[in-house]
Amino acid sequence: MKIAIISPDESHLQEMGRLLELNHHSVVLASGGKTKLRSMAEQDAPDLMLVDGLCCDLADLALVDYVTTHHPSTAVILLCPTQTPEFLIHSMRVGVREVLPSPATPEALEAAVNRVAAKLQGSSQRQSGQLLAFLACKGGSGTTFIATNLGYHLAESRSVLLIDLNLQFGDALSFVSEGPPTLTIADVARDINRLDASFLAATAVKVAPNYSVLAAPEALTQAMAIKPEHIDAIIKLALLHYDFVLLDLPRILDTLALKALDRADRIYPVLQASVPAIQNAKKLLTVFRSLGYPEAKSEIIVNRFEKGGDIGFSEIEQSLPGAILRTVPNSYKEVNAAINQGRALLESSRSNAVSKSLAELAATLIPPTEDARGFLGRIFNSKG
């Protein structure tokens, strides 16, 4: 666990640092007081902050409130020589995990840190979602359709956020909703210091009860202000609050895209059965190997596949040895109609072959042991 320690007392600082390092924690020390709180939370992104001596003025707790609000994954423990009931109540209200005496005994400090570590580990196991990245091997492959409509299938039983990272020309929202977004990812990036779960949810467009889309910027100039660190922060927070986070990526493998691909649990390159697309898929797989990605991390989706087409499945397999392949059948008329209406295909035709194919893909991503079983299971699951 990464722990930041702030104390105006150099001896307290060094003693706590040595103790926690002996317990195999990564420790960052800062000699000083309350003015270090915000900068350390933002620059070091610790799992836990130990703040010594902040207990004289209740107004100082506003600084703690900022940290717990804007960095919800960072826990805070205060160490105070005197503790009034009023101070303890206000501390808990702003999200402080514990208040210990200062200086704390080694036993008390270790026990408190272990309690926080256990809670963080449990929270991570409960909340960490899956990150799925989609990118086209060639323009017009249908990547955005696949990503947005798979999101609809996953959202039938899980919470889903799709992030449109095609920042200059992204139109993912239009595939599942009519009308422009009120806010976009550019608004999040501009106010990145406000980023928390409620801000993220308010910025995204809710297209179904369990499904939201964080739209791409409306103007090209807005896209230029979005930095890789903004995207990283958004993804990190989203994974704590959604079961699935889907990324609709552009074809350009820039720093922003590579950061997203590094984080992804699964990558889905999308192509149609054509020689240029298959050649581009080869290049992508070569890049993935050079980045050290295991083969199982990527699964190529052959979209609009026709068994009687010019290029058969076996030919694609031979051209992309070792690649995991999945096909989505061609249903151009129905798919195009759904796109033009700004609706998911699932809404208009659950029995469509494309809908069934995407349902099968969704089923592979949701382990059967997690699914509600039977009629009663569905009832109780819908109430949770």
SVG drawing of the C-alpha trace seen along z (x, -y; Angstrom):
<svg xmlns="http://www.w3.org/2000/svg" viewBox="-40 -27 53 50">
<polyline fill="none" stroke="black" stroke-width="0.4" points="0.0,0.0 1.3,-3.5 1.2,-5.8 1.8,-9.5 2.8,-10.9 2.5,-14.6 3.8,-15.9 5.3,-19.1 7.3,-17.0 10.4,-15.5 10.9,-12.8 7.3,-11.6 7.6,-11.7 10.8,-9.5 9.5,-7.0 6.2,-6.4 8.1,-6.1 10.5,-3.5 7.8,-1.5 5.6,-1.3 8.5,-0.6 9.4,2.4 5.8,3.6 6.5,3.5 4.5,0.3 5.7,-2.3 6.1,-5.5 6.2,-9.2 7.2,-11.7 6.4,-15.4 7.6,-17.6 5.0,-20.3 1.3,-20.8 -2.1,-21.2 -0.8,-23.0 0.7,-19.8 -2.5,-17.8 -3.9,-18.8 -0.6,-18.7 0.4,-15.3 -3.1,-13.8 -2.8,-15.0 0.8,-14.4 1.5,-11.1 -2.0,-9.6 -1.5,-7.5 -3.8,-4.8 -3.6,-6.3 -2.7,-9.7 -1.5,-9.9 -1.8,-13.5 -0.2,-14.5 -1.1,-17.6 -4.2,-18.8 -6.6,-19.0 -6.7,-22.6 -9.2,-24.3 -12.3,-22.7 -12.0,-24.8 -8.9,-22.9 -11.1,-19.8 -12.2,-21.5 -8.8,-20.5 -9.5,-16.9 -13.0,-17.1 -11.4,-18.2 -9.1,-15.1 -11.9,-12.6 -14.2,-14.2 -11.9,-14.6 -9.7,-11.5 -12.2,-8.9 -9.7,-6.1 -7.4,-7.8 -8.1,-7.0 -7.2,-9.5 -6.1,-8.9 -5.5,-11.9 -3.1,-11.9 -4.0,-14.4 -2.6,-15.0 -6.0,-16.1 -9.3,-14.9 -12.7,-16.5 -16.0,-14.8 -16.9,-17.7 -13.7,-17.3 -14.2,-13.5 -17.7,-13.9 -16.7,-16.5 -13.7,-14.3 -16.0,-11.4 -18.4,-13.6 -15.6,-14.6 -14.6,-11.0 -11.7,-10.5 -11.3,-6.8 -9.8,-7.0 -8.3,-9.5 -5.3,-8.3 -3.4,-9.9 -0.2,-11.7 2.4,-10.3 0.7,-6.9 2.1,-3.7 3.6,-1.4 0.8,1.2 -2.0,-1.3 -0.5,-2.7 0.0,0.8 -3.5,1.9 -5.1,-1.2 -3.1,-0.9 -4.0,2.8 -7.7,2.0 -7.6,-0.5 -5.6,1.9 -8.2,4.7 -11.1,2.3 -9.3,1.0 -8.6,4.5 -12.2,5.6 -13.5,2.5 -11.2,3.1 -12.4,6.7 -16.1,5.6 -16.0,2.6 -13.2,2.9 -14.8,3.2 -13.6,4.7 -12.1,2.4 -12.9,3.2 -11.2,1.4 -12.6,1.3 -10.7,0.0 -11.1,0.3 -8.6,2.1 -9.9,0.0 -12.4,-2.9 -16.0,-1.8 -15.5,1.5 -18.5,0.9 -16.5,0.5 -18.7,-2.1 -21.8,0.0 -20.3,3.1 -19.1,1.2 -22.3,-0.8 -24.6,2.2 -22.5,4.6 -22.9,2.1 -26.6,2.4 -26.4,6.2 -24.1,5.9 -26.3,3.3 -29.2,5.7 -27.6,7.1 -24.6,4.9 -23.7,1.2 -21.9,-0.1 -20.1,-3.3 -19.0,-3.8 -16.3,-6.5 -16.0,-7.9 -12.2,-8.4 -12.5,-9.3 -12.0,-12.9 -12.0,-14.7 -14.8,-12.8 -16.5,-10.7 -20.2,-10.0 -20.8,-7.0 -23.7,-8.7 -25.7,-9.1 -25.8,-5.3 -27.9,-4.8 -29.5,-8.2 -31.0,-11.1 -29.8,-14.7 -26.5,-16.2 -25.0,-15.8 -25.3,-18.6 -21.8,-17.9 -18.9,-15.9 -15.5,-14.5 -14.0,-17.9 -16.0,-19.3 -14.6,-16.6 -11.0,-17.4 -11.5,-21.1 -12.6,-20.7 -10.5,-17.6 -10.0,-18.8 -13.7,-18.3 -13.6,-14.7 -15.5,-12.4 -18.2,-9.7 -21.1,-12.2 -19.4,-14.6 -18.7,-11.7 -22.2,-10.4 -23.7,-13.9 -21.5,-14.5 -22.4,-11.2 -25.6,-10.7 -27.9,-8.0 -29.2,-6.0 -30.7,-3.1 -31.2,-2.4 -27.7,-0.8 -26.0,-2.3 -24.3,-5.7 -22.2,-7.3 -19.5,-9.9 -19.6,-11.7 -16.7,-13.0 -16.2,-16.8 -18.6,-18.7 -15.7,-20.9 -12.3,-20.0 -10.7,-22.8 -12.0,-21.2 -10.4,-17.9 -7.0,-19.4 -7.1,-20.4 -7.7,-16.8 -4.5,-15.1 -3.6,-11.5 -3.5,-12.0 -7.1,-13.3 -8.2,-10.1 -6.2,-8.0 -7.9,-9.6 -11.4,-9.2 -10.8,-5.5 -9.4,-4.8 -12.4,-6.4 -14.9,-4.8 -13.6,-1.3 -14.4,-1.8 -18.0,-2.6 -19.1,-0.6 -19.0,3.1 -17.9,2.5 -16.1,-0.5 -16.1,-0.4 -13.7,-2.5 -14.4,-3.5 -10.9,-4.3 -9.7,-6.1 -7.5,-4.3 -4.5,-6.4 -2.2,-4.7 -1.1,-7.8 0.0,-8.3 -3.6,-8.6 -4.7,-5.4 -1.7,-3.4 -2.4,-4.4 -6.0,-3.1 -4.8,0.1 -2.3,0.8 -5.1,0.6 -7.6,2.6 -8.5,6.1 -9.6,7.0 -9.0,5.4 -11.3,5.9 -9.9,4.9 -12.8,4.8 -12.6,5.6 -14.6,6.6 -13.4,9.4 -11.2,7.5 -7.5,7.8 -6.6,4.2 -8.4,4.7 -6.7,8.1 -3.3,6.5 -4.0,3.7 -5.0,6.3 -1.6,8.0 0.1,4.7 -2.0,4.2 -1.2,7.7 2.5,7.0 2.2,3.8 0.5,5.7 3.2,8.3 5.9,5.5 4.0,4.0 4.1,7.3 0.4,8.0 -0.5,11.6 -2.4,13.1 -5.5,13.7 -5.8,10.0 -7.1,9.3 -10.0,10.9 -10.6,9.8 -14.2,9.3 -15.0,9.9 -18.0,7.7 -20.7,8.2 -19.3,11.6 -20.9,13.7 -20.2,17.4 -20.4,17.2 -18.2,14.1 -15.0,13.7 -12.8,14.3 -13.8,17.2 -13.2,17.7 -10.4,20.3 -8.6,17.8 -8.8,15.1 -7.5,17.7 -4.5,18.5 -3.8,14.8 -3.8,14.1 -2.2,17.2 -2.7,17.4 -5.4,14.7 -8.6,15.3 -11.5,14.6 -15.2,13.9 -17.7,13.2 -20.7,11.0 -23.1,11.7 -24.2,9.2 -27.6,7.6 -27.1,4.4 -30.7,3.2 -31.7,3.7 -28.4,2.4 -28.5,-0.7 -32.1,-1.4 -31.2,-1.2 -28.2,-3.5 -30.3,-6.1 -33.0,-6.0 -30.4,-6.5 -31.4,-3.2 -29.7,0.0 -30.6,2.9 -31.6,4.8 -34.5,2.4 -36.0,3.1 -35.0,6.7 -33.8,9.0 -34.1,12.0 -31.9,10.4 -28.8,12.5 -26.5,9.6 -28.3,9.1 -27.8,12.8 -24.1,12.7 -23.5,9.7 -25.5,11.4 -23.2,14.4 -20.2,12.1 -21.7,10.4 -22.3,13.8 -18.6,14.6 -17.8,11.5 -20.2,12.2 -19.2,15.4 -22.1,17.8 -21.5,17.9 -22.4,14.2 -25.7,14.5 -29.0,14.6 -30.4,18.1 -34.0,18.7 -37.1,16.6 -36.6,15.8 -33.0,14.9 -34.0,12.3 -36.6,10.8 -34.2,10.3 -31.4,9.1 -33.7,6.4 -34.4,5.2 -30.7,4.9"/>
</svg>
